[in-house]
Structure formats: structure tokens, C-alpha cells
Amino acid sequence: MAVTVSGFLNILKPPGMSSHDVVGFVRRVLHEKRVGHAGTLDPAAAGVLPIAVGQAARLIEYLEITDKTYRAELKLGIATDSGDDTGEVISRQDFIMPEAENIEQVLQKFRGKIKQIPPAHSAIKINGRKACDIIRDGKQVDIPEREVFIHRLEMKTCRKDSFLIDVDCSKGTYIRSLCVDIGKALAIPATMSFLVRSRVGDFQIEDALTLEELEAKGQKALLAPEPFLHHLSRYNLREDRAKAFLNGLSTTDRYYQGTDGPLRVYAGDKFLGIGGYDPKKQEIRPHKVMG
């Protein structure tokens, strides 16, 4: 009987590899085709890349909605077409490095709910195609503005032509765009010259495995999915309805007053999968069962 290969991995993506490259590496190491990742990291960036393997790959969409933490270097006096130092330089400007107090005043404008336009050189989909692929075809791309939330934005080390920022942010935030916009607010061209992602939801960089460590541990590196889904509300299903839930059947609940979003569904202490509440039919419906 074949051994089931399923679970999450906390991978430390090295610079120089795409997120897709990491997925391919995991497939080869674990001999499992069903592998996906949450939250794309650009090839030049490093840091936490959550990977879902086997049956757990069906839960990847619930990892993508979590908040994230980054450290970035914002280089002043230069702008590129991609918003980072891998792109072509489109402008340069001599400048006097702003005082830390002035930078802090500008950063204050970017805390909380903000609007930003994702970089054209990105994997964001426009009519089903990646924006970066459209640009490679020599075509213009018009990316709509989006609303994101910056929970924390702190300036760290300040240098002669750059400074580091730490960012806690909502899903969908582009740090490249944030760096470019901060530069505009300072009236100085800016680009992102360094990026490390230190957290995705409950995946922390101090717990992340290098690719070499994954290769050495193999399947022993797999993590149970449930502890990484605590950003979803919990629903306690009657234990006599557990089998029905696992078979794709709904359960009536006329007294439910919780969230409209996805729910972690349990029968006692057993994690059954992800469900949701249908207010019209007043029932809990299974979305992804894990039994």
C-alpha cells in the first residue's frame, strides 16, 4: 500500500530561484506531483515560502489570505521599470539624504489602509495572463489600483543613500510598489534593492528549512496543516455528523452567528477540513474535507 505524502512545508527560498523552481525541487525530493506554494516570491527575493504537498495542496488558497512580514531595502536616487534593482534604470537623481524625522513623517502616510498599483513586472493576472508575460510580448499593461493594509511600517538602519524598512501587511501588498511610492512621497526616485520575507501567517523564518535540509529530512519535514490555519474561525460540528461532513453532506444549524468566511471544522478534537455557512439554507457546508 502506497504511503500518503501530505502536509505543509516551511521552506526558506534562496535568491536566484523562482517559487515555481522550488515547487519542482519539492516534487523531485518527495516524489509527489501535487505540490503548490502560497504567496509568490520574486526570484531575487529570499525568505519564507509555504509549500503544500499531496492532499494538503487543496488548502493552499487558505494560506494565501494570511498577513505577511518583510524586510526591504529602499534605495534612493534611482528608479527602474520593475521597481527593484533587477529592472532597467529609467531615471537617476542627485539628492540629499532626508533626515530620519522626515522619513518617519512620510512613512506615517503609508500605515493603515492604502491604495497601490502592483508593478507591471509581476505575476499578477490580467485577463488570465501574467502581467510580466504581456510585457515580454511588447504590449502595454494597465493594472488597476488595489486597496491593501499596512499593519506595521518601521524604518530600521539608515545609510547614505538607502534605508531598511520592516513591514507587516495584508495579502496582495507589493513591497516594490510600496518602496516606489515612499520615494515619490519623498520627491526622490526609489527602488527596492533587497527583500526578505520573514513570515507568512504562522510560518516563521526561524523555523524554515533550506533546500538542503529538506533533501536530508525528506517526508519527515512535512507538517500537519491544521496548526497553520488558525487565522480561520473554528466551527465545532456535532460528532454524529462527522461522517456526513466527510462525505460531502451539509448539516443544518439555525443558530449560527459566526463569520461568513471559511471555517476550520472539527468534530471533538478531530480536524475534518474547511467548511462554510450558507445563511439562506442555514447549514454548514463542506468545502475541503481532509478525512
C-alpha positions in Angstrom: 0.0 0.0 0.0 1.4 3.4 -1.0 2.3 5.8 1.8 0.3 9.0 1.7 2.5 12.1 1.3 0.6 15.1 2.5 1.3 18.2 4.6 2.8 21.6 4.6 6.4 22.7 4.3 8.1 25.8 5.6 10.8 26.5 3.0 13.5 29.1 3.0 13.6 30.2 -0.6 17.1 31.2 -1.7 17.6 34.2 -4.0 18.0 33.2 -7.7 15.2 30.6 -7.7 11.6 31.3 -8.7 8.8 30.0 -6.5 8.0 27.5 -9.3 11.6 26.3 -9.2 11.1 25.5 -5.5 7.9 23.6 -6.3 9.8 21.5 -8.8 12.6 20.8 -6.3 10.0 19.6 -3.7 8.3 17.3 -6.3 11.6 15.6 -7.0 12.6 15.2 -3.4 9.3 13.9 -2.2 8.2 12.1 -5.4 4.8 13.8 -5.3 3.2 15.6 -8.2 0.6 17.5 -6.2 2.7 20.4 -4.8 1.8 24.1 -4.7 3.0 27.3 -3.0 1.4 30.2 -1.3 2.4 33.8 -1.9 4.9 34.1 -4.8 8.3 35.4 -4.1 10.3 37.1 -6.9 13.4 35.2 -8.0 15.7 37.9 -6.5 13.9 37.8 -3.1 14.5 35.3 -0.3 12.5 34.1 2.7 9.5 32.1 3.8 7.7 30.2 1.1 4.9 27.9 2.4 4.6 24.7 0.3 1.6 22.4 0.4 2.0 18.7 -0.6 -0.4 16.0 -1.6 -3.9 16.3 -0.2 -2.9 19.4 1.7 -2.4 21.2 -1.6 -6.2 21.6 -1.6 -5.7 24.0 1.3 -3.3 26.4 -0.4 -5.9 29.1 -1.0 -6.4 29.5 2.7 -2.7 30.2 3.2 -2.6 32.9 0.6 -5.1 35.1 2.5 -2.8 35.5 5.6 -0.8 38.5 6.6 2.9 38.7 5.8 6.1 40.3 7.2 9.0 41.6 5.1 12.3 43.4 5.5 13.3 45.5 2.5 16.0 48.0 1.5 14.8 51.1 -0.2 17.5 52.7 -2.4 17.1 56.3 -3.2 18.1 58.3 -6.3 17.3 55.7 -8.8 14.1 54.3 -10.4 13.7 51.2 -12.5 10.9 49.9 -14.8 10.3 46.9 -12.4 10.5 48.7 -9.1 13.5 46.7 -8.0 17.2 46.5 -8.9 16.7 43.7 -11.4 15.0 46.1 -13.9 16.3 48.7 -16.3 17.1 52.1 -14.9 14.6 54.7 -16.1 15.8 57.7 -14.0 18.5 58.9 -11.7 18.6 62.0 -9.5 21.1 63.6 -7.2 19.7 64.2 -3.7 20.5 65.0 -0.1 19.6 62.1 2.2 16.5 63.1 4.2 16.7 63.3 7.9 15.2 60.3 9.8 12.4 62.6 11.1 11.4 63.5 7.6 11.4 59.8 6.5 9.2 59.0 9.5 6.7 61.7 8.6 6.4 60.1 5.1 6.1 56.6 6.4 3.2 57.6 8.6 1.2 58.2 5.4 1.6 54.6 4.4 0.4 53.0 7.6 -3.2 51.6 7.7 -5.4 51.3 4.7 -3.6 52.5 1.5 -4.1 52.1 -2.3 -1.3 51.0 -4.6 -0.8 49.8 -8.1 1.1 46.5 -8.4 4.2 46.6 -10.6 3.7 45.7 -14.2 6.7 43.3 -14.0 4.9 40.9 -11.7 2.9 37.7 -11.8 -0.4 39.4 -11.2 -3.0 38.2 -13.7 -4.6 40.5 -16.3 -7.4 38.7 -18.2 -5.9 35.4 -17.3 -2.3 36.2 -18.3 0.6 37.3 -16.1 1.4 41.0 -16.5 5.1 40.2 -16.9 4.3 37.9 -19.8 2.3 40.5 -21.5 5.2 43.0 -21.2 7.6 40.4 -22.7 5.3 40.3 -25.7 6.0 44.0 -26.2 2.5 45.1 -25.1 1.3 47.7 -22.6 -0.4 46.6 -19.5 -2.9 48.6 -17.4 -3.0 47.3 -13.8 -5.9 48.6 -11.7 -5.2 50.2 -8.3 -5.9 48.0 -5.3 -6.5 48.5 -1.6 -4.2 46.9 1.0 -3.5 47.3 4.7 -0.1 48.1 6.3 -0.3 46.9 9.9 3.3 48.0 10.7 5.9 50.1 8.9 9.1 50.8 10.6 12.4 52.4 9.4 15.4 50.4 10.6 19.0 51.1 9.6 19.5 54.4 7.6 22.5 54.6 5.2 23.9 57.3 3.0 21.6 56.5 0.1 19.2 53.9 1.4 17.3 52.7 4.5 15.7 49.4 5.7 12.0 49.0 6.4 10.2 46.3 8.3 6.6 45.8 7.0 3.6 43.8 8.3 1.0 43.8 5.6 -2.2 42.2 4.3 -2.3 39.8 1.3 -1.8 41.4 -2.1 0.7 44.0 -0.9 3.6 44.6 -3.2 6.7 45.8 -1.3 8.2 47.0 -4.6 5.3 49.3 -5.2 5.5 50.5 -1.5 9.1 51.4 -1.9 8.5 53.3 -5.2 5.5 55.2 -3.6 7.6 56.1 -0.5 10.2 57.6 -2.8 7.6 59.6 -4.6 6.4 61.0 -1.3 10.0 62.0 -0.5 10.2 63.5 -4.0 13.2 61.2 -4.7 13.2 58.3 -7.2 13.4 55.0 -5.3 13.7 51.3 -6.0 13.7 48.1 -3.8 17.2 46.7 -3.7 16.7 43.9 -1.2 13.8 41.8 0.1 13.4 39.1 2.7 10.1 37.6 3.7 10.2 36.6 7.4 6.6 35.5 7.9 3.6 34.2 6.1 0.8 33.7 8.6 2.1 31.3 11.2 5.1 30.2 9.0 8.2 31.9 10.6 11.6 32.3 9.1 13.4 30.9 12.1 11.6 27.6 11.5 12.1 27.5 7.7 14.2 24.7 6.1 16.8 25.3 3.5 16.5 23.1 0.4 19.5 21.1 1.6 17.7 20.5 4.9 14.6 19.4 3.1 16.6 17.0 1.0 18.1 15.5 4.1 14.8 15.2 6.0 12.5 14.1 3.2 9.0 13.3 4.2 9.9 13.9 7.9 9.9 17.6 7.1 6.1 17.6 6.4 3.9 19.5 8.9 0.3 18.9 9.8 -1.8 21.6 8.1 -4.2 22.4 10.9 -1.9 24.5 13.1 -1.3 26.9 10.2 -4.9 27.6 9.6 -5.7 29.3 12.9 -6.5 32.6 11.1 -9.7 30.9 10.1 -12.6 30.7 12.7 -13.3 27.4 14.3 -16.6 25.6 14.0 -17.5 22.6 16.3 -19.6 20.2 14.4 -21.7 17.6 16.2 -19.7 14.4 16.4 -22.6 12.4 15.0 -22.3 14.5 11.8 -18.6 14.0 11.2 -19.1 11.1 8.7 -21.7 13.1 6.8 -19.3 16.1 6.6 -16.5 13.9 5.3 -18.9 12.5 2.7 -19.7 16.0 1.4 -23.1 16.4 3.2 -24.3 19.6 4.9 -25.6 20.0 8.4 -28.4 22.3 9.5 -27.5 25.0 12.1 -30.2 27.6 12.6 -28.4 29.3 15.5 -25.0 30.0 13.9 -23.9 33.6 14.4 -20.2 33.5 13.3 -18.2 34.7 10.4 -19.3 34.4 6.7 -15.8 33.3 5.7 -14.2 29.8 5.6 -14.2 27.8 8.8 -12.0 25.2 10.3 -14.4 22.4 11.1 -13.9 20.0 13.9 -15.7 17.0 15.5 -14.4 17.0 19.0 -10.6 17.3 18.6 -10.5 15.9 15.1 -9.9 18.3 12.2 -12.3 17.5 9.4 -11.5 20.2 6.9 -12.8 23.5 5.7 -16.4 24.5 5.6 -18.7 27.5 5.3 -22.1 28.7 6.4 -24.9 29.1 4.0 -27.2 31.7 5.6 -30.1 31.0 3.2 -30.2 27.3 3.8 -29.0 27.8 7.4 -26.5 25.0 7.1 -22.7 24.2 7.4 -21.4 23.0 4.1 -18.1 21.2 3.5 -15.6 22.9 1.1 -12.5 20.9 1.5 -12.6 17.6 3.5 -9.4 16.1 4.9 -10.7 12.7 6.2 
